[in-house]
Amino acid sequence: MHIAEPGVVPYPSGPMCARRFLMLIFILTLIVVGGAFALYQWGGNVLLKSATPQGHFVAAEAGSGPDYGKAESWIARPEIAGNPSTWAPEGYVNGATKSPDDYPGQTPPPVRAAAFFIHPTTYLERDRWNAPLTDKASQDRAALFVRSQASAFGDVADVWAPKYRHAAYGAFLLKSEDASKALGMAYGDVSRSFDEFLRRNPAGPIILAGHSQGSLHLLRLLAERKDQLKGRLVAAYVIGWPVGIQADLPATGLPACARAGETGCVLSWQSFGEPANMSLITDAWVGTRGLTGNMRNRDDMLCVNPVSGAKDGNSIARDNPGTLVPAADLTNASLAPGQVGSRCDHGFLMIGGQIPAMGPYVLPGNNYHVYDYALFWAAIARDAFQRSIAWR
């Protein structure tokens, strides 16, 4: 039995056990493949045929969506028992300074933020265009993503993560009316859950974050709710999804994060190892219209280094405070500091150094999409801490 150290959030037991948590991050990578951008068009007609949902999109009946006034419509919110967002890796003291080098001369901010997190795709079935909230396997996976990703904000924020009828895998492979409607339904749930989030958190600092499909919806949310976010946004972590500096950001009224400690700005990165081939992303993204209506181009993609906190930034491996890696038996996880370096290169985040054994599921082109959070888990925690201090 694993005994938690004082002040350390222990691994959960029962159906949300540590083994399932690690199996999600390091084994169930295909779930994340479902949410990655049009990269996955590489499979051609065979992939399209095997992934396209059967039939046409069927609109849901009015009022049939989640009731976000009820706790059961949320994966995480402060009062939920067994809240997955409160997990922390072994040896990590959640909510406290771990060493003088982590946050020199700083103490936790006096006011905790409220974080709104949108999980990536977890539904791979072909029987419908949007994930049903009654599908236990999909919902369990979503909770595990909240555990492994949104937990990075636990030092400074109470996390709210809605259940939503996210678009199925095939919606990302097609440019069709059905696919557009499926993504629209997913965003409709996100938007309504954000209304409830704001109602429950009417004042104070806000952190917004997502990954993959979740970041797609977050980017739109930033544009449509910019007036409600004025003066409240610590930062928005739009991770694992391309963001246009000129084609998208002006519509949100937010700048890219130029430096560590800046507030009211947007971070985004997509992780690749060497040698990298990003053409399958750029071919799908370049030439599409951004939120401003302008065309996206190859030199317009945002990259903020998660370790340095700077747009187009670089970092050496020893500056990375911790990569989330599994134990050999997959029953524990720990942070490996000083292993992974990173540098922004024309909109993508190139990784190097002594990359730990993360698992065998790096995607085509040396794409580390599934590990966008894990590679920099402690750096994300530190970044959110520093920006929260600055927001004060």
C-alpha positions in Angstrom: 0.0 0.0 0.0 1.3 3.5 -0.9 1.4 5.7 2.2 1.1 9.4 1.4 3.7 11.7 2.9 2.3 14.5 5.1 0.9 17.2 2.9 1.0 15.0 -0.3 -2.3 14.2 -2.0 -2.4 10.4 -2.1 -3.3 8.3 -5.1 -7.0 7.4 -5.1 -8.3 3.9 -4.5 -11.2 2.1 -6.1 -12.4 2.7 -9.6 -10.2 5.8 -10.1 -7.0 4.0 -8.9 -3.5 5.0 -9.7 -3.1 2.2 -12.2 -6.0 3.4 -14.3 -4.6 6.9 -14.1 -1.3 5.9 -15.4 -2.8 3.6 -18.0 -4.6 6.6 -19.4 -1.6 8.8 -19.7 0.9 6.2 -20.9 -1.2 3.5 -22.6 -4.6 4.9 -23.8 -3.0 7.3 -26.1 -5.4 6.5 -28.9 -8.0 8.4 -27.0 -6.0 11.5 -27.4 -5.4 10.8 -31.0 -9.1 11.2 -31.4 -8.9 14.8 -30.3 -5.8 15.9 -32.2 -6.2 18.4 -35.0 -6.4 17.4 -38.6 -3.0 15.7 -38.3 -4.9 12.5 -38.3 -6.0 12.9 -41.9 -2.8 10.9 -42.7 -4.8 7.7 -42.8 -6.6 8.7 -45.9 -9.8 7.0 -47.1 -9.2 3.9 -44.9 -9.1 5.9 -41.8 -12.0 8.1 -42.8 -14.2 5.0 -43.4 -13.2 3.4 -40.1 -13.7 6.6 -38.1 -16.7 8.3 -39.6 -19.8 8.1 -37.3 -22.7 6.1 -38.8 -25.6 8.1 -40.2 -26.1 11.8 -39.9 -25.9 14.2 -37.0 -29.1 14.2 -35.0 -29.9 17.3 -33.0 -30.6 16.7 -29.3 -34.0 17.6 -27.9 -34.2 21.0 -26.3 -33.3 20.8 -22.6 -31.7 17.4 -22.9 -28.2 18.6 -22.3 -26.4 18.6 -18.9 -27.8 20.6 -16.1 -24.8 22.4 -14.9 -26.5 23.5 -11.7 -26.1 19.9 -10.5 -22.9 18.5 -9.3 -23.3 15.4 -11.3 -22.8 17.4 -14.5 -19.2 18.2 -13.5 -16.1 16.0 -13.5 -14.4 18.4 -11.0 -15.6 21.2 -8.9 -14.6 22.1 -5.4 -17.2 20.3 -3.3 -17.1 17.0 -5.2 -15.9 14.0 -3.2 -12.9 12.4 -4.8 -12.3 15.4 -7.0 -9.8 14.2 -9.6 -8.2 17.6 -10.0 -6.8 17.5 -6.5 -4.4 14.6 -7.4 -0.7 15.3 -7.3 2.3 13.1 -8.3 4.2 11.3 -5.6 6.4 13.6 -3.6 4.7 16.8 -4.8 3.3 18.9 -2.0 0.2 20.5 -3.5 -0.3 24.1 -2.5 3.0 24.8 -0.9 6.5 25.8 -1.9 8.6 22.7 -2.3 12.1 24.2 -2.3 13.6 27.7 -2.2 14.4 27.4 -5.9 10.8 26.8 -7.0 9.3 30.2 -6.1 12.1 32.3 -4.6 10.9 34.9 -2.2 7.2 34.2 -2.9 4.3 32.7 -1.0 1.0 31.4 -2.4 -1.4 34.1 -3.5 -3.8 35.2 -0.8 -6.8 34.6 -3.1 -7.2 31.3 -4.9 -8.2 31.4 -8.5 -11.1 29.5 -10.1 -9.9 27.3 -13.0 -12.1 26.2 -15.9 -10.7 23.2 -17.7 -12.0 21.5 -20.9 -10.9 17.9 -21.4 -9.9 16.4 -24.7 -11.7 13.7 -26.8 -12.5 10.5 -24.9 -15.1 8.9 -27.2 -14.0 6.8 -30.1 -17.2 4.9 -31.0 -18.9 5.3 -34.4 -22.5 5.0 -33.3 -23.1 8.8 -33.0 -21.5 12.1 -33.6 -21.3 13.3 -30.0 -20.4 11.4 -26.8 -23.3 10.5 -24.6 -22.9 11.4 -21.0 -24.1 8.0 -20.0 -21.1 6.2 -21.6 -19.1 5.2 -18.5 -15.9 4.3 -20.3 -15.7 7.7 -21.9 -16.6 9.5 -18.7 -14.0 7.6 -16.7 -11.3 8.5 -19.3 -12.4 12.2 -19.1 -12.0 12.1 -15.3 -8.5 10.6 -15.7 -7.5 13.4 -18.0 -8.7 15.9 -15.5 -6.6 14.1 -12.9 -3.4 14.1 -15.0 -3.7 17.6 -16.6 -5.9 20.0 -14.7 -4.2 18.9 -11.5 -1.3 21.1 -12.5 -3.3 24.1 -11.5 -4.1 22.8 -8.0 -1.5 25.0 -6.3 -3.4 28.2 -7.0 -6.9 27.3 -8.2 -10.0 25.4 -7.5 -10.7 23.5 -10.7 -14.1 23.3 -12.4 -14.2 20.7 -15.3 -17.6 20.1 -17.0 -18.9 17.0 -18.5 -19.9 17.8 -22.1 -21.1 16.0 -25.2 -17.8 16.3 -27.0 -17.5 15.6 -30.7 -16.6 12.0 -31.6 -13.2 11.2 -33.2 -14.6 11.2 -36.7 -15.7 14.8 -36.5 -12.1 15.9 -36.7 -11.4 14.0 -39.9 -14.2 15.5 -42.0 -15.2 18.9 -43.3 -18.9 18.3 -43.4 -22.1 19.7 -42.1 -22.4 16.7 -39.7 -19.0 17.3 -38.3 -19.6 21.1 -37.9 -22.9 20.4 -36.1 -21.2 17.9 -33.8 -18.5 20.4 -32.8 -21.3 23.0 -32.4 -23.2 20.8 -29.9 -20.0 20.2 -28.0 -19.3 23.9 -27.8 -22.8 24.7 -26.7 -22.4 22.5 -23.6 -19.0 24.2 -22.9 -20.6 27.6 -23.2 -23.5 26.8 -20.9 -21.2 25.2 -18.3 -19.1 28.4 -18.4 -22.2 30.4 -17.6 -22.6 28.3 -14.4 -18.9 28.6 -13.6 -19.1 32.4 -13.8 -22.3 32.4 -11.7 -20.6 30.4 -9.0 -17.4 32.5 -9.3 -18.6 36.1 -9.8 -15.4 37.8 -8.8 -11.7 37.1 -8.4 -9.0 35.6 -10.7 -9.7 33.0 -13.4 -7.5 30.5 -15.1 -8.7 28.9 -18.3 -7.2 25.7 -19.7 -7.8 22.9 -22.1 -6.2 20.3 -24.3 -6.8 19.2 -27.9 -10.5 19.3 -28.6 -10.9 21.1 -25.3 -8.5 23.8 -26.5 -10.4 24.2 -29.7 -13.5 25.1 -27.7 -11.5 27.2 -25.3 -10.2 29.4 -28.1 -13.7 30.1 -29.3 -14.8 30.8 -25.7 -12.1 33.4 -25.3 -13.4 35.3 -28.3 -17.1 35.1 -27.3 -16.6 35.9 -23.6 -13.8 38.4 -23.7 -15.9 41.1 -22.0 -16.7 38.9 -19.1 -13.0 38.0 -18.6 -11.7 41.6 -18.5 -9.6 42.2 -15.5 -10.1 38.7 -14.2 -8.0 36.4 -16.4 -4.7 35.1 -14.9 -3.9 33.2 -18.2 -5.4 30.9 -20.8 -3.6 27.7 -21.5 -4.7 26.7 -25.0 -2.5 23.6 -25.2 -2.3 21.0 -28.0 -4.2 23.1 -30.6 -2.8 25.6 -33.2 -3.5 29.3 -32.4 -3.0 32.1 -34.9 -1.2 35.1 -33.5 -2.8 37.4 -36.1 -5.6 35.2 -37.3 -7.0 34.3 -33.9 -5.7 36.3 -30.9 -7.1 39.7 -31.9 -10.6 38.3 -31.8 -10.0 37.4 -28.2 -8.6 40.8 -27.2 -5.8 39.0 -25.5 -2.0 39.0 -26.3 0.3 36.1 -26.4 2.2 35.7 -23.1 5.5 37.4 -23.8 7.2 36.6 -20.5 6.8 34.7 -17.3 4.6 36.4 -14.8 2.5 38.3 -17.4 -1.2 38.1 -16.8 -4.3 38.3 -19.1 -2.6 36.5 -21.9 -2.6 33.2 -23.9 -0.1 30.3 -23.8 -0.1 27.6 -26.5 2.3 24.9 -27.6 2.5 21.6 -29.5 5.3 19.3 -28.6 7.6 17.6 -31.1 10.8 15.6 -30.8 13.6 15.5 -33.3 13.6 14.8 -36.2 10.1 16.4 -36.5 7.7 16.4 -39.4 4.8 18.9 -38.8 3.6 19.0 -42.3 0.5 17.0 -41.5 -0.6 19.8 -39.1 0.5 22.7 -41.2 -1.0 21.4 -44.4 -4.4 21.1 -42.6 -4.2 24.4 -40.7 -2.5 26.8 -43.2 -5.1 28.5 -45.4 -8.0 28.1 -43.0 -9.8 31.1 -41.6 -9.1 32.2 -38.1 -11.4 33.8 -35.6 -10.7 37.2 -37.1 -11.7 36.0 -40.5 -8.1 36.3 -41.8 -6.3 33.4 -43.3 -3.9 31.4 -41.2 -0.3 31.1 -42.5 2.7 29.1 -41.5 4.5 31.9 -39.7 1.4 32.8 -37.6 1.3 29.9 -35.2 1.8 30.7 -31.5 4.4 29.0 -29.3 4.9 29.9 -25.7 7.6 28.0 -23.9 6.1 26.4 -20.8 9.3 26.5 -18.8 10.5 30.0 -19.6 7.0 31.3 -19.9 8.0 33.4 -22.9 6.7 33.6 -26.4 9.2 32.0 -28.8 11.2 31.1 -25.8 13.9 28.5 -25.1 14.8 26.5 -22.0 17.5 24.1 -21.1 16.7 20.7 -19.5 18.0 21.6 -16.0 15.4 24.4 -15.8 12.5 22.1 -16.2 11.2 21.5 -12.7 9.5 18.2 -13.4 8.2 15.8 -16.1 5.5 13.4 -15.0 6.7 9.8 -15.6 5.5 6.4 -14.4 7.2 3.9 -12.2 8.2 0.6 -13.9 5.2 -1.2 -12.6 2.8 1.6 -13.5 1.4 1.9 -10.0 3.1 5.2 -9.1 4.1 8.4 -10.8 6.7 10.9 -9.9 8.3 14.0 -11.3 11.7 13.8 -13.0 13.3 17.3 -12.8 15.9 18.6 -15.2 15.3 16.1 -18.0 13.5 17.8 -20.9 14.7 21.0 -22.6 12.5 22.8 -25.1 12.6 25.6 -27.7 10.0 27.3 -29.8 10.7 26.9 -33.5 8.3 28.5 -36.0 5.3 27.9 -33.9 6.1 24.4 -32.6 7.8 23.4 -29.3 10.8 21.2 -30.0 11.9 19.0 -27.1 15.3 17.6 -26.3 17.6 16.5 -23.5 17.2 13.2 -21.6 13.6 12.5 -22.4 12.3 9.9 -19.9 10.6 6.8 -21.0 7.1 8.2 -21.4 5.6 5.2 -23.2 5.6 3.9 -26.8 2.9 6.1 -28.2 4.6 9.0 -29.8 2.5 9.9 -32.8 3.6 10.2 -36.5 6.2 12.9 -37.2 7.6 12.6 -33.6 4.5 14.3 -32.3 4.4 14.3 -28.5 0.8 15.6 -28.5 -0.3 13.2 -25.8 2.5 14.4 -23.5 1.9 18.2 -23.9 1.1 18.4 -20.2 3.1 15.5 -18.8 6.4 16.7 -20.2 6.0 20.1 -18.4 3.6 19.2 -15.5 5.6 21.0 -12.8 6.5 23.9 -15.1 2.8 24.5 -15.8 2.2 24.4 -12.0 5.0 26.9 -11.5 3.9 29.1 -14.4 0.3 29.3 -13.0 1.7 30.1 -9.6 3.9 33.0 -10.9 1.1 34.5 -13.0 -1.3 34.2 -10.1 1.1 36.1 -7.8 1.5 38.8 -10.6 -2.3 39.0 -11.0 -2.6 40.0 -7.3 
